């Protein structure tokens, strides 16, 4: 296999351990370019910076830190840093913590793969389940290498990205799964600062999920690597005719 350019990024930031493991894992396949946010960008979703300039700091051969979001990193990587040498593959991760079900809409990790797919570069995202707040990225790195080899050899279906979640411990194997459905119980924590002003933390309530044995959540709960194909087209095709029957006028 030729040493093709591979672009990797994340939303945990340039110095994240998961990014280093991913870079090392993919080295046998090509020239790995690390183009990642200069700080943590978790929960940024598919945000693209439009209202202020972006800065890129070169931190070594094929290593760049971007003052922006994961989506910015992909956009700048493909259209600027690698403008003369389009990447053959984008891999985003390895995220410290899972990106399951509806949470992919918040994830900067998944959004980076989404952005690459929009500009027709094959892409997947990889996330690692935590154990006692810590992550062992070894199994995720090995699987990322295997999946990258498959994608480079087979190609990726049109308008498709892959979302990978790796369980804690030794995986039992791999399941191709559906995107699960999260149940949102709320989870807003209210506090007061020393001056008596109210502030809020979003989160703090453990996730609950709809029961679905084919879901990404179910696979991970049973110790399997979850591999979920995601589609760029967000149109709900099954309800198109229903909405057309609504009494709407311009």
C-alpha positions, 0 to 999 in steps of 0.5 A, a space after each residue: 500500500 502506498 504511503 498516502 496522506 492521512 489527516 487526524 484530528 480530535 476534540 480533546 485537543 492537540 496534547 490529548 493522549 488519544 490523539 498520540 495513540 491514534 497517530 502512532 497506530 496509523 503510521 504504518 499506512 501513510 504520512 499522518 498529519 496531525 491537525 487538531 484544536 490547540 485546546 479542548 473543544 468537546 461538545 462543539 458539534 459541527 461548529 465552523 468559525 466564521 466571525 474571526 480569523 483562525 491561526 495555525 501553529 506548526 508544532 513539528 513535521 506534519 503537526 499543526 495546532 489550530 485555534 478553532 474547532 474540529 470542523 475548522 481543523 478539517 476544513 483548513 487541513 483539506 483546503 490549506 495545509 494539504 491543498 496540494 495533496 488531498 488526504 486519502 482518509 480522515 480519522 477523528 479521535 481517539 476520544 476520551 469517552 463515548 459518542 453514542 446515539 443522539 450524542 453524536 450531534 454534540 460531538 466535535 469528534 464525530 463532526 470532524 468526520 462529518 465535515 470530511 465526508 461533506 468534502 468527499 474525503 472518507 472518514 471515521 470517528 473513534 471513541 473509547 469508553 472510560 473506566 473509573 474516569 480513565 481511558 486505555 486507548 490500546 484496543 481502540 488504536 488497534 481497531 483504528 488501524 484495522 478499519 483504516 486499512 479496510 477503508 483505504 482498500 475498499 473505499 467508503 459508501 457515498 455520503 457515509 461516515 463511520 462512528 466507532 465506540 470501543 468498550 472498556 477492557 478487552 472487546 468481545 468482537 465487533 458489531 455493526 449497529 444502529 444509532 441508539 436513542 438517548 432518554 434525556 432526564 434533564 441534568 442542569 446543576 444550579 449554583 451560586 458564585 461568591 457574589 450570589 450570582 446564579 450559574 449553571 452546569 449542563 450535565 451531571 445526570 447519567 445517560 439512559 437509553 432506550 432498549 434496543 439490542 441492535 443499538 450502539 449502546 447495547 453493543 458497548 454495554 455487552 463488551 462489543 466494539 460498536 461500528 455505526 454507519 451514519 448518513 449525511 442526508 438528514 431528510 426524514 424520507 418516510 414523512 415527506 408525503 405526510 408533510 406535503 398534505 399539510 394545508 400550507 400556503 406562501 
